[in-house]
Amino acid sequence: MNVNSKEWGTVKTVAAITETSVRWVWNKTKDGTLPQPVKWGPRTTRWNLEEVRAALRNFKGVTK
């Protein structure tokens, strides 16, 4: 996986994009609405923002 060719974001970044809370992001990740994040290290987790935006286009609960 080439992490440099993609745009990555933290849980706070995903919450800002979706205009929701951090808890909502984790809940929607857990239920499969949002893609799984990638663990970069013991305390570093990132979402592929391209995948997040694609998932949001398919999710009718979020309009952005």
C-alpha positions as CSV (number, residue, x, y, z in Angstrom):
1,M,0.0,0.0,0.0
2,N,1.4,3.4,-1.0
3,V,0.1,5.8,1.6
4,N,1.6,8.8,-0.2
5,S,-0.7,8.4,-3.2
6,K,-3.9,8.8,-1.1
7,E,-5.4,11.4,1.2
8,W,-5.7,10.2,4.8
9,G,-7.5,11.6,7.7
10,T,-8.0,11.1,11.4
11,V,-11.3,10.4,13.1
12,K,-11.6,14.1,13.8
13,T,-11.1,14.8,10.1
14,V,-13.8,12.3,9.1
15,A,-16.2,13.8,11.8
16,A,-15.6,17.3,10.3
17,I,-16.2,16.1,6.7
18,T,-19.5,14.4,7.8
19,E,-20.4,17.2,10.2
20,T,-21.0,14.7,12.9
21,S,-19.3,13.5,16.1
22,V,-16.3,11.3,16.6
23,R,-18.6,8.7,18.3
24,W,-20.8,8.7,15.1
25,V,-17.8,8.0,12.9
26,W,-16.7,5.0,15.1
27,N,-20.3,3.7,15.2
28,K,-20.7,3.9,11.5
29,T,-17.3,2.3,11.0
30,K,-18.4,-0.5,13.3
31,D,-21.7,-1.1,11.5
32,G,-20.0,-1.1,8.1
33,T,-21.4,2.2,6.8
34,L,-18.0,3.8,6.7
35,P,-14.8,1.9,5.6
36,Q,-12.4,0.4,8.1
37,P,-9.5,2.6,9.1
38,V,-5.9,1.6,8.7
39,K,-3.6,1.3,11.7
40,W,-0.3,3.0,11.0
41,G,1.0,2.4,14.5
42,P,0.0,1.7,18.1
43,R,-1.7,5.1,18.5
44,T,-2.1,6.1,14.8
45,T,-5.3,5.3,12.9
46,R,-6.3,6.9,9.6
47,W,-9.1,6.6,7.1
48,N,-8.7,6.8,3.4
49,L,-10.8,10.0,2.7
50,E,-11.5,9.0,-0.9
51,E,-13.2,5.8,0.5
52,V,-15.0,7.8,3.1
53,R,-16.4,10.2,0.5
54,A,-17.5,7.3,-1.7
55,A,-19.3,5.7,1.3
56,L,-21.0,8.9,2.1
57,R,-22.4,9.2,-1.4
58,N,-24.1,5.8,-0.8
59,F,-25.4,6.8,2.7
60,K,-28.5,8.8,2.6
61,G,-28.2,10.0,6.2
62,V,-25.5,12.5,5.3
63,T,-25.9,15.0,2.5
64,K,-22.3,16.3,2.3
